[in-house]
Amino acid sequence: MSSNGTTSIGLNCPIPSRFEQSKDWSQLPDSYSQTPGGTLFSTTPGGTRIIYDRKFLLECRNSPITRTPPCCLPHIPGVTAPALHPLGKLKEMDENKDIPADDAQFVIDI
């Protein structure tokens, strides 16, 4: 405590952390962070930092869960769902239509 009645927090207080060797993909939290070196970690509500093992994360890549789409994606044709083109619209499109050209715009007097 300082002399003016306020408390001071020591700057040398280590952040509590634990090394996580999970065996199941579902044990990963919804949000995680990454250090500049590439280490993945997450924090618990209590402030404990959880560091994930590289081997575990590489094994998660081959999990069947990684091959299924998330359940709450919006329906965006061409992005999250195949683009659907009705056959009627495709038949209406005629590539041989005569398009009126505005040739006067490109006339050059020499």
Residue frames as qw, qx, qy, qz and C-alpha x, y, z in Angstrom:
[[0.000, 0.887, 0.461, 0.000, 0.00, 0.00, 0.00],
 [0.383, 0.435, -0.039, 0.814, 1.17, 3.47, -0.73],
 [0.192, -0.195, -0.494, 0.825, 1.00, 6.34, 1.69],
 [0.288, -0.005, -0.097, -0.953, -2.02, 8.02, 0.05],
 [0.590, 0.089, 0.580, -0.555, -4.40, 5.12, 0.77],
 [0.788, 0.417, -0.208, -0.402, -4.50, 3.51, -2.68],
 [0.837, -0.215, 0.490, 0.115, -3.30, 0.02, -3.38],
 [0.305, 0.675, -0.552, -0.382, -0.64, -0.78, -5.93],
 [0.976, 0.105, 0.166, -0.098, -0.49, -4.03, -7.84],
 [0.478, -0.529, 0.584, 0.389, 2.87, -5.66, -8.35],
 [0.568, 0.624, -0.317, -0.432, 3.99, -5.86, -11.95],
 [0.125, 0.432, -0.891, -0.061, 5.86, -9.12, -11.41],
 [0.668, 0.042, 0.592, -0.449, 2.72, -11.18, -10.80],
 [0.050, -0.141, 0.872, 0.465, 2.78, -14.15, -13.22],
 [0.669, 0.076, -0.185, -0.716, -0.29, -15.00, -15.27],
 [0.628, -0.132, 0.741, -0.197, -1.64, -18.37, -14.15],
 [0.604, 0.423, -0.473, -0.482, -1.47, -20.88, -16.99],
 [0.738, -0.150, 0.652, -0.095, -1.75, -24.58, -17.60],
 [0.122, 0.357, -0.773, -0.510, -0.58, -26.80, -20.44],
 [0.761, 0.193, 0.318, -0.531, -3.54, -28.52, -22.10],
 [0.039, 0.235, -0.905, -0.353, -3.17, -31.91, -23.74],
 [0.684, 0.193, 0.289, -0.641, -6.76, -32.48, -24.79],
 [0.308, -0.036, 0.918, 0.247, -7.85, -35.64, -26.52],
 [0.280, 0.612, 0.738, 0.038, -11.12, -34.36, -27.93],
 [0.203, 0.341, 0.306, 0.865, -11.87, -31.55, -30.42],
 [0.313, -0.745, -0.468, -0.357, -15.00, -30.55, -28.48],
 [0.594, -0.587, -0.292, 0.466, -12.85, -29.47, -25.54],
 [0.357, 0.134, 0.117, 0.917, -11.57, -26.45, -27.47],
 [0.077, 0.599, 0.441, -0.665, -13.31, -23.20, -26.50],
 [0.459, 0.779, 0.424, 0.048, -15.26, -21.05, -28.94],
 [0.246, 0.945, -0.144, 0.157, -12.69, -18.27, -28.91],
 [0.828, -0.310, 0.076, 0.460, -8.94, -18.52, -28.73],
 [0.089, 0.956, -0.210, -0.185, -5.95, -16.29, -29.38],
 [0.896, 0.251, 0.004, 0.366, -2.63, -16.71, -31.12],
 [0.431, -0.738, 0.180, 0.487, 0.78, -15.38, -30.22],
 [0.360, 0.798, -0.353, -0.331, 3.11, -13.94, -32.88],
 [0.122, -0.444, 0.880, 0.120, 5.06, -17.20, -32.69],
 [0.549, 0.030, -0.671, -0.497, 1.95, -19.21, -33.59],
 [0.121, -0.094, -0.908, 0.391, 1.11, -20.69, -30.17],
 [0.417, -0.487, -0.465, -0.611, -2.64, -20.99, -29.63],
 [0.170, -0.113, -0.745, 0.634, -4.08, -20.18, -26.24],
 [0.349, -0.624, -0.483, -0.505, -7.38, -19.39, -24.60],
 [0.015, -0.243, 0.566, -0.788, -8.39, -17.90, -21.29],
 [0.275, -0.471, -0.835, 0.067, -10.93, -19.14, -18.80],
 [0.219, -0.843, -0.287, -0.399, -13.40, -16.78, -17.11],
 [0.666, -0.701, -0.070, 0.244, -11.08, -16.82, -14.10],
 [0.104, 0.933, -0.323, -0.123, -8.20, -15.52, -16.21],
 [0.670, -0.337, 0.618, 0.234, -6.19, -18.73, -16.49],
 [0.441, 0.626, -0.447, -0.463, -4.47, -19.01, -19.85],
 [0.870, 0.016, 0.492, -0.019, -4.74, -22.43, -21.54],
 [0.135, 0.638, -0.610, -0.451, -1.98, -23.25, -24.04],
 [0.923, 0.229, 0.165, -0.260, -2.82, -25.89, -26.64],
 [0.599, -0.335, 0.647, 0.332, -0.40, -28.59, -27.73],
 [0.300, 0.520, -0.495, -0.628, 0.66, -28.46, -31.41],
 [0.027, 0.068, -0.983, -0.170, 0.33, -32.23, -31.76],
 [0.244, 0.454, 0.767, -0.382, -3.27, -32.13, -30.53],
 [0.346, 0.657, 0.045, -0.668, -4.19, -29.33, -32.92],
 [0.227, 0.407, -0.727, -0.504, -2.68, -31.20, -35.86],
 [0.067, 0.141, 0.987, -0.028, -4.65, -34.31, -34.90],
 [0.317, 0.547, 0.503, -0.589, -7.85, -32.24, -34.80],
 [0.268, 0.484, -0.417, -0.721, -7.31, -31.39, -38.46],
 [0.253, 0.097, -0.903, -0.333, -8.08, -35.01, -39.37],
 [0.262, 0.215, 0.774, -0.535, -11.19, -35.23, -37.20],
 [0.122, 0.474, 0.790, 0.368, -14.54, -35.98, -38.93],
 [0.062, -0.811, -0.431, 0.390, -15.94, -32.90, -37.21],
 [0.156, -0.551, 0.260, 0.777, -13.65, -30.68, -39.29],
 [0.088, 0.059, 0.766, 0.634, -15.28, -31.99, -42.46],
 [0.020, -0.671, -0.739, -0.049, -18.82, -30.96, -41.48],
 [0.083, 0.525, 0.094, 0.842, -20.08, -27.39, -41.93],
 [0.038, 0.063, 0.583, -0.809, -21.21, -25.38, -38.90],
 [0.070, 0.515, 0.854, -0.028, -24.93, -25.63, -38.16],
 [0.035, 0.821, 0.397, -0.409, -25.76, -21.91, -38.08],
 [0.290, -0.133, 0.412, 0.853, -24.37, -20.62, -41.39],
 [0.437, 0.544, 0.178, -0.694, -26.63, -18.23, -43.32],
 [0.693, 0.388, 0.580, 0.181, -27.97, -19.37, -46.70],
 [0.096, 0.759, -0.277, -0.581, -25.88, -17.52, -49.30],
 [0.878, 0.424, 0.224, -0.007, -26.25, -18.95, -52.82],
 [0.639, 0.679, -0.235, 0.274, -22.88, -19.61, -54.37],
 [0.013, 0.660, -0.587, 0.469, -21.06, -19.31, -51.03],
 [0.371, -0.237, 0.788, -0.430, -22.63, -21.54, -48.39],
 [0.704, 0.317, 0.596, -0.221, -25.03, -23.26, -50.80],
 [0.436, 0.104, 0.640, 0.624, -24.68, -24.17, -54.48],
 [0.221, 0.330, -0.100, -0.912, -25.85, -21.44, -56.82],
 [0.430, 0.407, 0.805, -0.035, -29.22, -22.35, -58.29],
 [0.163, 0.284, -0.344, -0.880, -30.09, -21.09, -61.75],
 [0.657, 0.361, 0.538, -0.385, -33.63, -21.89, -62.86],
 [0.482, 0.111, 0.710, 0.501, -33.70, -23.51, -66.28],
 [0.270, 0.829, 0.487, 0.051, -36.39, -21.09, -67.44],
 [0.109, -0.929, 0.127, 0.332, -34.06, -18.14, -66.90],
 [0.441, -0.381, 0.637, 0.504, -31.24, -19.87, -68.75],
 [0.445, 0.428, 0.709, 0.339, -33.47, -20.50, -71.76],
 [0.138, 0.938, 0.296, -0.118, -34.59, -16.88, -71.80],
 [0.268, -0.745, 0.346, 0.503, -31.03, -15.68, -72.10],
 [0.785, 0.545, 0.241, 0.169, -30.23, -15.35, -75.75],
 [0.519, -0.497, 0.250, 0.649, -26.63, -14.55, -76.53],
 [0.375, 0.227, 0.567, 0.698, -27.47, -13.76, -80.14],
 [0.064, 0.857, 0.463, -0.215, -29.74, -10.84, -79.30],
 [0.410, 0.562, 0.138, 0.705, -29.20, -7.71, -81.33],
 [0.369, -0.653, -0.306, 0.587, -28.00, -5.01, -79.02],
 [0.324, 0.909, 0.174, 0.200, -28.52, -1.53, -80.45],
 [0.672, -0.121, -0.037, 0.730, -25.09, -0.02, -80.83],
 [0.006, -0.959, -0.119, 0.259, -24.44, 3.66, -80.35],
 [0.762, 0.225, 0.210, 0.570, -22.02, 4.03, -83.26],
 [0.168, 0.895, 0.084, 0.406, -22.23, 7.83, -83.31],
 [0.562, -0.812, 0.146, 0.063, -20.27, 7.93, -80.10],
 [0.731, -0.335, 0.426, 0.414, -17.26, 6.35, -81.74],
 [0.605, 0.703, 0.230, 0.294, -17.19, 8.26, -85.04],
 [0.471, -0.565, 0.137, 0.663, -13.91, 10.08, -85.52],
 [0.476, 0.875, 0.079, -0.040, -13.55, 12.90, -88.03],
 [0.712, -0.259, 0.286, 0.586, -10.18, 12.70, -89.71]]
